[in-house]
Amino acid sequence: LEFRRVLFRSDPLDESRRYIEEHYQDEISLEQIAALYHFNASYFSTLFKQRFGISFSEYLSDIRMEKAENL
């Protein structure tokens, strides 16, 4: 995962979800995404689940399964 400064176009949680959708094939972790968006991993995990109703790992797995089904 390449770390770089991220310019927020909107809400960081929405941006993180978009990032996951674009980089689902990469090895990404909750800790890496949280750091990329300047969050503590535990706090990011809580916010992500509150906002989207699904954990980070479940979301990542769902995206990967959806993309695999489309192939």
TISEDO-834459 format. One record per residue: residue number from 1; x negated, y negated, z of N, C-alpha, C, O in turn. Coordinates in Angstrom, 2 decimals. Example, Ala and Ser with C-alpha at 12.3 -4.5 7.8 and 13.67 -1.06 7.14 Angstrom:
BEGIN
SITE pos     n_u     n_v     n_w    ca_u    ca_v    ca_w     c_u     c_v     c_w     o_u     o_v     o_w
SITE   1  -13.19    5.69    7.80  -12.30    4.50    7.80  -13.20    3.30    7.80  -14.24    3.32    8.46
SITE   2  -12.85    2.25    7.08  -13.67    1.06    7.14  -12.90   -0.03    7.87  -13.41   -1.14    8.04
This chain:
BEGIN
SITE pos     n_u     n_v     n_w    ca_u    ca_v    ca_w     c_u     c_v     c_w     o_u     o_v     o_w
SITE   1   -0.86    1.18    0.00    0.00    0.00    0.00   -0.89   -1.23    0.00   -1.76   -1.37    0.86
SITE   2   -0.68   -2.08   -0.93   -1.48   -3.28   -1.03   -0.86   -4.37   -0.15    0.31   -4.71   -0.30
SITE   3   -1.67   -4.90    0.76   -1.18   -5.97    1.61   -1.49   -7.30    0.96   -2.60   -7.54    0.47
SITE   4   -0.52   -8.15    0.97   -0.70   -9.49    0.44    0.32  -10.40    1.12    1.30   -9.92    1.69
SITE   5    0.08  -11.66    1.05    1.01  -12.61    1.65    2.29  -12.60    0.83    2.27  -12.67   -0.39
SITE   6    3.39  -12.51    1.52    4.69  -12.43    0.88    5.40  -13.76    1.04    5.52  -14.29    2.15
SITE   7    5.87  -14.30   -0.06    6.67  -15.52   -0.01    8.12  -15.12    0.08    8.63  -14.41   -0.78
SITE   8    8.79  -15.57    1.12   10.18  -15.21    1.33   11.07  -16.04    0.41   11.08  -17.27    0.47
SITE   9   11.81  -15.34   -0.42   12.79  -16.03   -1.26   14.10  -16.13   -0.51   14.93  -17.00   -0.78
SITE  10   14.28  -15.24    0.42   15.50  -15.23    1.22   15.18  -14.59    2.56   14.08  -14.74    3.08
SITE  11   16.12  -13.89    3.10   15.96  -13.24    4.39   14.88  -12.16    4.33   14.86  -11.37    3.39
SITE  12   13.99  -12.11    5.33   12.91  -11.10    5.32   13.43   -9.66    5.29   12.80   -8.79    4.69
SITE  13   14.55   -9.39    5.92   15.10   -8.02    5.89   15.58   -7.67    4.50   15.37   -6.54    4.04
SITE  14   16.23   -8.60    3.83   16.65   -8.34    2.45   15.44   -8.16    1.55   15.43   -7.30    0.67
SITE  15   14.42   -8.97    1.79   13.19   -8.86    1.01   12.51   -7.51    1.26   12.01   -6.89    0.33
SITE  16   12.50   -7.07    2.51   11.86   -5.79    2.82   12.61   -4.64    2.14   12.00   -3.70    1.64
SITE  17   13.93   -4.73    2.12   14.72   -3.69    1.45   14.42   -3.67   -0.05   14.29   -2.61   -0.66
SITE  18   14.31   -4.84   -0.64   13.96   -4.94   -2.06   12.57   -4.36   -2.31   12.34   -3.67   -3.31
SITE  19   11.63   -4.66   -1.40   10.28   -4.14   -1.53   10.29   -2.61   -1.50    9.61   -1.96   -2.30
SITE  20   11.05   -2.04   -0.59   11.16   -0.59   -0.48   11.69    0.00   -1.78   11.19    1.01   -2.27
SITE  21   12.72   -0.64   -2.35   13.31   -0.15   -3.59   12.34   -0.21   -4.76   12.40    0.61   -5.67
SITE  22   11.44   -1.19   -4.73   10.46   -1.33   -5.81    9.22   -0.46   -5.61    8.54   -0.13   -6.58
SITE  23    8.92   -0.07   -4.38    7.70    0.67   -4.08    7.97    2.02   -3.43    7.10    2.55   -2.73
SITE  24    9.13    2.58   -3.65    9.52    3.84   -3.00    8.58    4.98   -3.35    8.47    5.94   -2.58
SITE  25    7.89    4.90   -4.48    6.98    5.97   -4.89    5.64    5.91   -4.15    4.91    6.90   -4.11
SITE  26    5.33    4.77   -3.58    4.09    4.60   -2.84    4.23    5.21   -1.45    5.33    5.43   -0.96
SITE  27    3.10    5.48   -0.83    3.12    5.91    0.57    3.31    4.66    1.40    2.39    3.86    1.56
SITE  28    4.51    4.49    1.91    4.79    3.32    2.75    5.33    3.79    4.09    5.98    4.83    4.20
SITE  29    5.05    2.99    5.10    5.51    3.34    6.44    6.22    2.14    7.04    6.09    1.01    6.57
SITE  30    6.96    2.42    8.07    7.64    1.37    8.82    6.63    0.33    9.30    6.86   -0.87    9.20
SITE  31    5.51    0.81    9.81    4.49   -0.09   10.35    3.94   -1.01    9.26    3.73   -2.20    9.51
SITE  32    3.71   -0.47    8.08    3.17   -1.28    6.98    4.17   -2.34    6.52    3.80   -3.49    6.31
SITE  33    5.42   -1.94    6.38    6.43   -2.90    5.93    6.66   -3.96    6.99    6.78   -5.14    6.66
SITE  34    6.71   -3.56    8.25    6.89   -4.54    9.33    5.74   -5.55    9.32    5.97   -6.75    9.44
SITE  35    4.52   -5.07    9.18    3.36   -5.97    9.15    3.40   -6.89    7.94    3.05   -8.07    8.04
SITE  36    3.82   -6.36    6.82    3.91   -7.16    5.60    4.84   -8.35    5.78    4.61   -9.42    5.22
SITE  37    5.88   -8.16    6.56    6.87   -9.21    6.80    6.72   -9.85    8.18    7.62  -10.53    8.67
SITE  38    5.57   -9.61    8.80    5.19  -10.27   10.05    6.13   -9.94   11.22    6.50  -10.82   12.00
SITE  39    6.49   -8.67   11.33    7.31   -8.20   12.44    6.55   -7.15   13.23    5.69   -6.46   12.70
SITE  40    6.87   -7.04   14.50    6.46   -5.90   15.29    7.25   -4.70   14.76    8.43   -4.84   14.44
SITE  41    6.63   -3.54   14.65    7.27   -2.37   14.04    8.55   -1.96   14.77    9.55   -1.65   14.13
SITE  42    8.51   -1.95   16.09    9.68   -1.56   16.86   10.83   -2.54   16.66   11.98   -2.14   16.48
SITE  43   10.51   -3.82   16.68   11.53   -4.86   16.48   12.11   -4.78   15.06   13.32   -4.88   14.87
SITE  44   11.23   -4.60   14.08   11.68   -4.47   12.70   12.62   -3.28   12.54   13.64   -3.38   11.87
SITE  45   12.26   -2.17   13.17   13.10   -0.98   13.10   14.49   -1.25   13.65   15.50   -0.85   13.05
SITE  46   14.55   -1.93   14.78   15.84   -2.26   15.39   16.64   -3.19   14.50   17.83   -2.97   14.28
SITE  47   16.00   -4.24   13.98   16.70   -5.18   13.10   17.20   -4.51   11.83   18.32   -4.75   11.38
SITE  48   16.36   -3.66   11.26   16.72   -2.97   10.02   17.97   -2.12   10.24   18.91   -2.16    9.43
SITE  49   17.99   -1.36   11.31   19.13   -0.49   11.59   20.39   -1.31   11.89   21.48   -0.94   11.46
SITE  50   20.25   -2.41   12.62   21.40   -3.27   12.90   21.97   -3.87   11.62   23.18   -3.93   11.45
SITE  51   21.10   -4.30   10.73   21.54   -4.98    9.50   22.15   -4.01    8.51   23.21   -4.29    7.94
SITE  52   21.50   -2.86    8.31   21.90   -1.97    7.23   22.63   -0.72    7.69   23.14    0.05    6.87
SITE  53   22.67   -0.50    8.99   23.40    0.65    9.53   22.71    1.98    9.29   23.34    3.04    9.41
SITE  54   21.44    1.94    8.96   20.67    3.14    8.67   19.22    2.85    9.05   18.75    1.72    8.91
SITE  55   18.51    3.86    9.52   17.12    3.63    9.90   16.25    3.44    8.66   16.63    3.80    7.55
SITE  56   15.08    2.86    8.88   14.11    2.66    7.80   13.80    3.98    7.10   13.83    4.06    5.87
SITE  57   13.48    5.01    7.88   13.08    6.29    7.28   14.24    6.94    6.52   14.02    7.52    5.46
SITE  58   15.45    6.83    7.04   16.61    7.36    6.33   16.83    6.60    5.02   17.15    7.19    3.98
SITE  59   16.66    5.28    5.08   16.84    4.46    3.88   15.81    4.83    2.81   16.16    5.01    1.64
SITE  60   14.57    4.96    3.23   13.50    5.32    2.29   13.78    6.70    1.69   13.62    6.88    0.48
SITE  61   14.18    7.65    2.50   14.51    9.00    2.00   15.68    8.96    1.04   15.66    9.62    0.00
SITE  62   16.70    8.19    1.37   17.87    8.07    0.49   17.49    7.48   -0.86   17.95    7.96   -1.90
SITE  63   16.66    6.45   -0.86   16.21    5.83   -2.11   15.43    6.85   -2.94   15.66    6.98   -4.14
SITE  64   14.53    7.57   -2.30   13.74    8.57   -3.02   14.61    9.68   -3.60   14.39   10.11   -4.72
SITE  65   15.59   10.13   -2.84   16.50   11.17   -3.34   17.34   10.66   -4.51   17.54   11.37   -5.50
SITE  66   17.83    9.44   -4.38   18.63    8.84   -5.45   17.82    8.72   -6.73   18.32    9.04   -7.81
SITE  67   16.59    8.27   -6.63   15.72    8.13   -7.81   15.41    9.50   -8.41   15.38    9.65   -9.63
SITE  68   15.18   10.49   -7.56   14.89   11.85   -8.05   16.09   12.43   -8.79   15.93   13.09   -9.82
SITE  69   17.28   12.18   -8.28   18.50   12.67   -8.93   18.67   12.03  -10.30   19.19   12.66  -11.22
SITE  70   18.25   10.80  -10.44   18.38   10.09  -11.72   17.40   10.57  -12.78   17.57   10.28  -13.97
SITE  71   16.38   11.31  -12.36   15.40   11.83  -13.33   15.93   13.04  -13.96   15.27   13.64  -14.81
